[in-house]
Amino acid sequence: NSFAGARVNGRQVPNRTTLKNGDLVWVHTAKDAPITTDWERYVVTGSAKLGLRKRMKAVAAKEQRALGERIIRNIFSVHDVPYSREAVREAAKRMGYKGIRSLLEAVGRLEVEDTQVLDEVYPSLRETQRGPGKAIEAGAEHDRRTISIDGIHRGASITLGPCCSPLPGERIVGVADHLGRVMVHRVDCDVLADQREAHWIDLAWKNDPDASFVVEVVVTVTNRTGALGHIGNLLAKYETDVHDLRVENREVQFSDLRLQIEVTDSRHLANVLTALRGSDFVVAVERSEGIK
């Protein structure tokens, strides 16, 4: 539950490294160490797989509660009414939930509208703000504010959509997927055309200078000696790591390089793309619509 990496025989190794008899292993630990679903491919024993799934479930529930409480606080603030955990706890019981934790998780998964909770805690708002007998409309555009995902880790319940690879600096929305995770999309993502807008939630990026994101770009280059080295040096100049590189559509004079690069935000990406477009080796550059 606190694994944060390891050294084998004095050398730092990837998590997927298979151990051999006689290996000496140093395990690095950290409080709230990150965890990914990829680990399930590496662990061997049934107890390890079970423990991993339990931890993933616990992490997801914690993230959903944090997001759910933030969503409820936000809607209360929009309507200028005080937030009280005790009032929400009582509302949860009236709504058929075991307690406030299960209600917050349901709100965090976007299974329950924030306005439902607001209406349960403050039923008088029906008359004062919407007129007699008319309930507050779920999804209505009543000066909603964006929900900051500051302090909520991207992981078990908050997932960046691979279809559009959103970056800080871009406007984003959250949509719950079939697994109950809130999938984050750019507002211009094609996938949103198939989603009901009433089930969207406006999200805002947290200010985290240490965060990094992987984006895929396709660079068309001339087949000249030194082109690949030049591209690598250019990316290094802009402090951009390459996670993956594939050569596609090779022709006599041109080739496409499909790169997965690590950037900090949309401005960083824009600077990298501008630098690539200015290279004599580069014919065209475009951001790929999602990592394939």
N, C-alpha and C positions, 0 to 999 in steps of 0.2 A: 504493500500500500504506500510505500514511500520510496520505491525504486526510482533512481534518477540517472542511471547509467552504470557502467562497470569497466574495470580494467582486468585484463587476463594476462598473467605473467608480466605485469608491469606495463602493458600496452593498452591504450584506450581502444575499445572495439565496438562495432555496431551491436545493437540489441539482438539481432538475428544470428549472432555467432554461436555455433554449436560447440559445446564444451567437450573436452577429451579428458580421460583419466589422467590425473597428475597435474592438471591445470591449477594454478593459484589465482583465485578470483578476489578482487576488491570490489565491493558493491557500494556505490555512492547513493546516499539517501538525501531526501529533502522533504520538508513539510509541504503538503499540497502539491506534490510532484505531479507533472502532467501525465496523462494516460491516453492511449489511442487504441482504437479497435484493431489496429494492425497487430497488437501484441498477441491476440488470440491465435494467430498463425504460428507464433514462435513457441508458446508454452506447450508442454508435452503431456503432463499428467492430468487426469480428470479433475483432481482437486484444484489444480492451478487454473484450469479453464473455468471451473465453477466460481472460484474466488474472484477471477478477473471479471466475469459477468456480473457478480454481485457488486463489485466496486464500480463498474460502469453504470449500473442501475442507480447506485447511491449518488454518484457524481451527477448523473442526469437529473435526478430528483432535486438535488440541492440547487442546480442551475435553474431548473424550472421554477422552484419556489422564489428564488431571487428575482427572476424576470417577472413572475406573476405579481409579486408584491410591488415591484416598480411600476407595472402597468396599472394596478389599482390605485397606487398613490398618485399617479399621473392624472387619471380620470377624476379623482377627487379634487385635485388641484385645479383642473380645468373648470370645474363647477364651483370652485371656491368654498368647499366644505372640508372640515377637518378630517384627517385620517386617524382611525383608532383601531389597533389590532384587536382589542376586545370586541368592538362592534362588528368587525369582519369575522371574528371567531363565532359570534352568535349568529351572524348571517349564514355562515357555512353550515351550521347545524340546521337552520330552517330550510336551507337549500338541499339538504339530504346528504351532506358530506360528514365524514367522521370527525373532522376538525379543520382548523385553519390551514394546516400543512397540505392536506389533500386538495383543498380548494385552490390554494396558491399554485400548486402544481398543475391543476386543470387550466387555470388562467394562463400560466406560463406556456402550456402546450397549445394555447388558443382554442381550447375546447369549450371554454366559457367566456362570454363577452364581458369586458370590464363594466359595461353599462348594466349588466344583470346584477353585479355585485353592488354597484352604486344604487340601483333602484331598490335592492333589498335592504340596504342600510339606511337610505334616505328616501322612503316611499313618497314623502311629501313633495319631492322634486317633480313628480308627475304633474301636479297641479300648478306649482309655482313657475316651472320653466317650460312645460310642454302643453299646459292646458288640461282641464278635467278629463280624466279617463284615458288620456293618451300617454302611453309609456315612452320613456326615453328610447330612441331608436338605436339599435345596435348598428355600429358602423357609420353613424351619421357624421357629417362634416361640421361638428359644432366646436370649432376652434381647438381641434385636437393638437396636442404637442407631440413632438417626437420623443421616443423612449431611448434614453442613453443606455448602451450596453457596457458602460464603464463598470468594471469590476466583475463582469460575467464572462467567464472564459469561453473561447470557442472550443467546443469539444463534444461532450456527450449530448447536449441538448441544443446548443447554438451551432449551426453548421453553415459554412459558406457554400453557396450554390456552385457546383462545378460547371454549371451551364454558362455562367457569366463572370465568375471569379471577381466579385466586388472588392473594391479597395477603399481605404479611408480617403475622404475627399469626395466620394461619389454618394449620391443620395441612394438610400437603401430602404427596403421594406422586408418584413418577415412574414413567411407563410408556413403554417404547420404542414408537415408531410405526413405520410401514412404511418410513420413510426412514432409520431408525436414530437419529433424534433422541429424546432423553428428554423426553417431554411432561409438564409439571408440572400436576397437577390438585388441586383441593380434595378432601379425603377423602369429602365428601358429593356429589361430582359424579356425575350420572346416567350419564356415559360409563363410569365404572368398573364398572358392573354387567355390562358386556359383556367385561371383561378378567379374565384369570386372576390371582387374588391372589398366586400364587406368583411372578409376574413383576413385582410392584410393588417399589418401593424407597422406604423412608421417608426423606424429605428434610426439612431444616430450613433456614429462611431465614438468610441472612447479615445481620449488623448493618450496614446501609449507610444512614445518614441522608440521603444525597444521592440515593438511588434514588427513582424515581417510576413509577407504574403507572396504566394507563388502564382505567377501569371504566365500564360502561354502566348508567345508571339511568333509570327512567321516572317522570316527575313529572306528575301530573294537576293542572292549575291551572284556576282560574275565568277566564273570558274577560272580564277587567276591564282597563281602561286601566292600564298601568304594571306588569302582572304579570311580563312578560319582563324588564324592567329591574330589578325587585325581585329576581328570581331571580339575575340576573347580579351584582348588588351583594352578595347574600348569599354567593354562591360566592367572590367576591373577598375578602370579609371572612375567610373560612376558608382563604385562600390556595390556592384550587382553580381551576386553569385548565380551560377548556372546549375540547375538541378537535373536537367536532362537536355540532350541534344540529338536530333535525328535529321538525317539528310533525306529529303523527299524530292520527287519530280526532277531528278537529275537530267539535264539536257547537255548539249554540246557546249553551250556558252553560259548557261545559268543553272542554278540549283536553289531549292528552297530549304532553309534551315528552320526546323520547328524547335524553338527553344522554350524551356520552362525556366523562367528567371525569378529571382527573389527581389522584391521591392518593398518599400516601407509604406507608400501611399500613391495616390493617383498623380501627384506632382512629380514624384521620383520616377514613375513610369513614363510620364510625358517627357521628362528630360532625357531619359535613356532612348526613347523612340526618336526624339529630335536629333540626338547625336548619331544614331544609326543611319537616319535618312541623309545626314550630311556626309557620310562616308563615300569615297569613290568606289569602294567595292560593293556598295549596296544599291540595288535597283528599286526595291520597294520594301516597306515594312508595314505590317498590320497586326493588330491585337486579335488573337484568336478568340472566338466566342466559346470560351470554356476549355478546360483541360480534357484531352481525350485519352 
